[in-house]
Amino acid sequence: MWDPAKYLSFGDHRARPFFDLLARVRAESPREVVDLGCGPGNLTITMAQRWPHTRLTAIDSSPEMVEAARQRGVAARDMDLRDWDPGDRTDVVISNAALQWVPDHAELLVRWAAKLPSRAWIAVQVPGNFAAPSHRLVRALVAESRWRDRLEPVQLREEDSVLAPEGYAEVMSGAGCEIDAWETTYVQRLDGEDAVLEWITGTALRPIRAALSDDEWAEFQAALAPRLAEAYPRRADGCTWFPFRRIFFVARTP
């Protein structure tokens, strides 16, 4: 279960990569723009402002996120991204921080590229920080005897959940696309106590929270918090620096 309010508690940091991605999409008058993994819709509405005459389609696999998007006036649909296919008027596909949750999404990208109209745009951003302490510490805690059996069914994101920029460049060029791929590490300032824990609670820890009772969740957080605090020390002024790597590509079909 996704919590839109928790996700948006760091809305500025989460929005910046989206706008960096969208700036590389030079479509002028697309017939249809599709937002795959629209989340709570706060960024989807900015595409409606940029392309006011386009048909805007928004899709997310979380009913909670879809409802939050609809409350913002976005006509969002609840759908597994693996079940979506482009139409013959789909000129722009945007997926911001969603495909890391989809195993083997490189195969989806090739399929979409083959079905999109000529000269359509595919723009994707995924987190590339699964080797960072924030994720390694979570995986290490889950592997301990206290949690191993309890959380065995939970699917955590591993280091190979996404490709490196050159990996996406190979996939998309192999599909015949023009491709621009890059990565950026944002050094994010987070304020408050246990700031990194708060950040990952809205994303990486979501499957763990869903699998635990309230008491178990409190115990898990209590065990994780000091480890994160050691890896990401809080400064005297109350802020924590949280480096966050993100991977981008913008491709254009043949």
Buried (B, 14 or more C-beta within 10 A) or exposed (E): EBBBEBBBBBEEBBBBBBEBBBEEBEBEEBBBBBBBBBBBBBBBBBBBEEBEEBBBBBBBBBEBBBBBBBEBEBEBBEBEBBEBEBBEEBBBBBBBBBBBBBEEBBEBBBBBBEBBBEEBBBBBBBBBBBEBBBBBBBBEBBEEEEBEEBBEEBEBBEEEBBBEBEBBBBBBEEBBBEBBBBBBEBEBEBEEEBBBBBBBBBBBBBBBBEBBEEEBBEBBBEBBBEBBBEBBEBEEEEBBBBEBBBBBBBBBBE
